Every structure is written in structure tokens, then in C-alpha cells.
């Protein structure tokens, strides 16, 4: 004797009234209630096929979002700036843009990075040319690491050169 699967009528197999409703077919005669104009009214852009109006369009009048005053601006100074947690660089010996890109902590297009966090660091880390928060700098220096700021070094070198040229 094989077991046949029977679908019995139980409360959990019944569907609620009104859960599935046939869609209204418009434009199918007067008797349907939505014949002739099919609920679109008479004439005008909205009654035509493909007659949709973009959001915010006011019939050629200057739209509200364009009438309102503009405010603020987009800064071009720090628009490509990423942050890296000190936990992620823990264990690295030298940290600079190239090593962070190799470890895939930042993308190739990033030119500025800031290291943040104040958790303890296990190894001596040398940070080159990257800005740090006070807590991150203190954590690295407490572990015996050092922070070398390349930008300040380069600025001092150029100042020294310009001063020596002026003296000659």
C-alpha cells in the first residue's frame, strides 16, 4: 500500500477572502464601469499612451526645487579622504599609502589617509606620511613605534633651499 498525499481542507490551508483579486481590465465597454476613457479622463497629456510627466515638472514654469536658493558647497580639499582603524594596521612594520593599498585597506585612488583609534599596539610600527589622531599617535609611540611625517619634512627642505638661494 502506497502513501498518497492528500490535501485536506484545514484552517491553515484556507486562503483569506480578498487576498487574491483579479485585475481590472480597463477600456472593455461601458458595462464594465471603466470603458471609453478607461479612467483617464478626457484629453490631455496624462490620457495619452506614454503620457507621463517627470517628477517635479510644473508645465514649463520654473520648478520649486530650482526656485529655492542653493546653499552650501562641495569641498574640493578633503573629498578623497579615508580612515583606517589602528586595529587593522596592528602587526605591520611600516605603514604608508603603498602598504595600505597592498593590504587592501584602502583603494588605489585614495591619496589621503588618517589612522584613528586608541587601542594598544603589539609591535613597533613606523608610520610614514599619514596623519593620525592623538590617541593613535600615543598608542604607536607607547609601543616603541615612530611617526615620520613626510609632508613636514619636504616643506622644511624646500624652505631651506629657498632661503639658501635668496642668500646667494
C-alpha positions in Angstrom: 0.0 0.0 0.0 1.5 3.3 -1.1 1.0 6.5 0.8 -0.9 9.1 -1.2 -0.5 12.7 -0.4 -3.9 14.2 0.2 -4.6 17.9 0.5 -7.1 18.1 3.3 -9.1 21.2 4.0 -7.7 22.6 7.2 -7.8 26.1 8.6 -4.2 26.8 7.8 -4.7 25.8 4.1 -7.6 28.2 3.5 -6.8 31.5 1.9 -8.4 34.7 3.4 -11.2 36.4 1.5 -9.9 39.2 -0.7 -6.2 38.1 -0.8 -6.3 37.4 -4.5 -8.2 39.7 -6.7 -8.4 39.7 -10.4 -7.0 42.9 -12.0 -9.5 45.4 -13.5 -9.4 45.3 -17.3 -10.0 48.8 -18.4 -11.4 50.0 -21.7 -13.6 47.0 -22.3 -17.0 48.6 -22.8 -19.5 50.7 -21.0 -20.9 47.9 -18.9 -17.5 47.2 -17.2 -17.6 50.6 -15.5 -14.2 51.5 -17.0 -15.0 51.7 -20.7 -14.4 54.5 -23.2 -11.8 56.7 -21.4 -10.7 53.9 -19.1 -10.5 56.1 -16.0 -8.0 58.6 -17.7 -10.5 61.4 -18.2 -10.7 63.4 -21.4 -7.8 64.6 -23.5 -4.5 65.9 -22.1 -1.0 64.5 -21.7 -2.0 62.1 -19.0 -4.7 60.5 -21.1 -2.3 59.6 -23.9 -0.2 56.4 -24.0 3.3 57.1 -22.7 2.0 60.4 -21.3 3.8 60.5 -18.1 5.3 63.7 -16.7 8.6 63.7 -14.9 8.7 64.3 -11.2 8.8 68.0 -10.3 7.6 69.2 -13.7 5.3 72.2 -13.5 4.2 72.7 -17.1 7.2 74.8 -18.1 7.1 77.0 -15.1 10.4 77.1 -13.1 10.1 74.1 -10.7 10.1 74.6 -7.0 13.4 72.8 -6.5 15.1 75.2 -8.9 13.3 78.3 -7.5 14.6 77.6 -4.0 18.0 79.1 -3.2 21.1 76.9 -3.3 23.2 76.5 -0.2 26.5 75.1 0.9 29.3 73.9 -1.4 31.3 70.7 -2.1 34.7 71.0 -0.7 37.5 70.1 -3.1 40.1 69.8 -0.4 39.3 66.6 1.5 37.0 64.8 -0.9 39.2 61.7 -1.2 40.0 61.0 2.5 39.8 57.6 4.1 40.1 56.5 7.7 41.9 53.3 8.9 41.5 51.8 12.3 44.6 51.2 14.3 43.5 47.6 14.9 43.8 46.9 11.1 47.5 48.0 11.0 48.5 46.1 14.1 51.3 43.8 13.2 52.6 45.8 10.2 56.1 47.1 10.4 55.9 50.1 8.1 52.6 51.9 7.3 52.4 54.2 4.3 50.0 54.6 1.4 51.6 51.8 -0.6 51.5 49.2 2.2 47.9 50.1 3.0 47.0 49.6 -0.7 48.8 46.2 -0.8 46.8 45.1 2.3 43.7 46.3 0.5 42.7 48.6 3.5 42.3 51.5 1.0 41.6 51.7 -2.7 44.1 52.7 -5.3 42.5 56.2 -5.8 42.9 57.2 -2.2 45.6 59.9 -1.6 44.9 60.9 2.0 44.5 58.6 5.0 44.0 59.2 8.7 44.6 56.5 11.3 42.3 56.5 14.3 41.8 54.5 17.4 43.5 54.3 20.8 43.8 50.5 21.4 47.1 49.0 22.4 49.6 48.1 19.6 51.6 44.9 19.9 54.5 45.7 17.6 56.7 48.6 16.7 55.1 50.4 13.8 56.7 53.1 11.7 54.1 55.4 10.1 55.2 57.4 7.1 53.3 60.3 5.6 50.0 59.5 7.1 48.1 61.7 9.6 47.0 60.2 12.9 44.6 61.1 15.8 46.2 61.9 19.2 45.1 58.6 20.6 46.6 56.6 17.7 49.9 58.5 17.8 50.2 58.0 21.5 49.4 54.2 21.2 52.1 53.8 18.5 54.7 55.7 20.4 53.9 53.8 23.6 54.6 50.6 21.8 58.0 51.9 20.7 57.0 52.9 17.2 57.6 56.2 15.5 55.7 58.6 13.3 57.5 60.2 10.3 55.6 63.0 8.7 56.9 63.2 5.1 54.9 66.3 4.2 56.5 68.4 7.0 60.0 67.1 6.1 59.5 68.0 2.4 58.2 71.5 3.4 61.3 72.1 5.6 63.7 71.0 2.8 62.0 73.4 0.3 62.1 76.3 2.8 65.8 75.7 3.4 66.6 75.6 -0.3 64.6 78.8 -1.0 66.4 80.6 1.9 69.9 79.5 0.7 69.0 80.6 -2.9 67.9 84.0 -1.6 71.2 84.4 0.3 73.4 83.8 -2.8 
